[in-house]
Amino acid sequence: MTDRRFVYLDYHATTPVDPEVLDAMLPWFTERFGNAASRQYRLGWEALEAVESAREQVAALIGADAKEIVFTSGATESNNLALKGLAEACREKGSHFVTVVTEHKSVLDTLKRLEHDGYDVTYLPVANDGLVDLNRVREAVTTNTIALSVMAANNEIGVLAQLSDLAAIAHEKGALLHTDAVQAVGKVPFNVNKIGVDLASLTAHKFYGPKGVGALYVRRRPRRVSVTPLLDGGGHERGMRSGTLNVPGIVGLGAAASMAAKVLTEESTRLKRLRDRLLKGLQARVPDLVLNGSMQARLPGNLNVSFPGVDGEALLVSLSDDLAVSSGAACTAAEPSYVLKALGRKTELALATLRFGLGRWTTEEDVNFAVARAGEVVTRLRAMSPV
Ligand SMILES: *Cc1c(COP(=O)(O)O)cnc(C)c1O
């Protein structure tokens, strides 16, 4: 077999564990296997110390206090805990949530469940650049609103929300702001106090940590936010998330957070330059390329483009041996993306879309290769079926 080049450009779906993160994790699987709740002997309290130090690292990355970090199994759980937990804890305040149609399924489906349980949810549309209109948010949030939930960065089109404005709008009506910050954390500056956000979800595997571990930031000051737990049990994590702590995973999350903080500025400049090179290269080969989402308010490592007159299925199949890219979110790949539909893209064009996610190991050669391969495939497919 020849050594065929394969380039991974799907960093929004997941990222590899950084070797430095893995090194930090390894001892906690074997010789240092203690339960962080066993405080009677060294093996246990060392595990607890490791967990608390990871809590500091995660808090430092987002400008929070360590006491405001609750460890979870990932962002799906964090989003469920935030929204269902608030719904339950804030029954006296109201019964309404406001969100945006381009949110991740773990937010949308959680709110669907709450609707089924009698809560009201307003789903706001987005403009064709992927941003929500603040005036519409202002109209939607009422004194009956428990929380506004808007993602910090979209996982398909990389669009960055106007979070501080959204926090101000929510707070004017006594509502809280929750954000799914998965794609933003470690990629762009994200500080809970500068933004004024009340709850934020994150997950290690989107910033070079392991899968199956994440966190929920829950504000304590100046106004303490409380969420009712989803799980009953031993009362771990200040009662908000029972269950024996995943010590190696949490240590990995902490190490990944601390690395991300260190390299953020340099990496974001590097990735933005590579992303712009990717865009220019594709535009030179496919002049009628359609860009999806704002280029100003955008993650540095994201590009999302549609190719008119190309069959989406054939496009992905033709690239699959050379490039890991997707047409949208990992969980909903076969149908046209609801995010692109929300931007006004027709089904056919939405299917003929590539989402590129650049990351820590992406090189200029990878970008050149992606441009060449995507360019070739688009030209060939167009020649086969002239539209
Ligand atoms: C990946 C992702 C999630 C889900 O995170 P898990 O840890 O895999 O559950 C939630 N929201 C966004 C925006 C994501 O990209």
Ligand as a Chemical Component Dictionary entry (heavy atoms), coordinates in Angstrom:
data_LIG
# 
_chem_comp.id                   LIG 
_chem_comp.type                 NON-POLYMER 
_chem_comp.pdbx_formal_charge   0 
_chem_comp.three_letter_code    LIG 
# 
loop_
_chem_comp_atom.comp_id 
_chem_comp_atom.atom_id 
_chem_comp_atom.alt_atom_id 
_chem_comp_atom.type_symbol 
_chem_comp_atom.charge 
_chem_comp_atom.model_Cartn_x 
_chem_comp_atom.model_Cartn_y 
_chem_comp_atom.model_Cartn_z 
_chem_comp_atom.pdbx_ordinal 
LIG C1 C1 C 0 -19.468 19.125 20.209 1  
LIG C2 C2 C 0 -20.481 20.108 20.653 2  
LIG C3 C3 C 0 -21.358 19.821 21.712 3  
LIG C4 C4 C 0 -21.430 18.473 22.378 4  
LIG O1 O1 O 0 -20.345 18.225 23.206 5  
LIG P1 P1 P 0 -20.121 16.747 23.795 6  
LIG O2 O2 O 0 -19.071 16.919 24.813 7  
LIG O3 O3 O 0 -19.660 15.933 22.624 8  
LIG O4 O4 O 0 -21.398 16.285 24.359 9  
LIG C5 C5 C 0 -22.226 20.814 22.122 10 
LIG N1 N1 N 0 -22.238 22.008 21.523 11 
LIG C6 C6 C 0 -21.420 22.323 20.515 12 
LIG C7 C7 C 0 -21.483 23.675 19.897 13 
LIG C8 C8 C 0 -20.522 21.378 20.035 14 
LIG O5 O5 O 0 -19.721 21.692 19.018 15 
# 
loop_
_chem_comp_bond.comp_id 
_chem_comp_bond.atom_id_1 
_chem_comp_bond.atom_id_2 
_chem_comp_bond.value_order 
_chem_comp_bond.pdbx_ordinal 
LIG C1 C2 SING 1  
LIG C2 C3 SING 2  
LIG C2 C8 DOUB 3  
LIG C3 C4 SING 4  
LIG C3 C5 DOUB 5  
LIG C4 O1 SING 6  
LIG O1 P1 SING 7  
LIG P1 O2 DOUB 8  
LIG P1 O3 SING 9  
LIG P1 O4 SING 10 
LIG C5 N1 SING 11 
LIG N1 C6 DOUB 12 
LIG C6 C7 SING 13 
LIG C6 C8 SING 14 
LIG C8 O5 SING 15 
# 
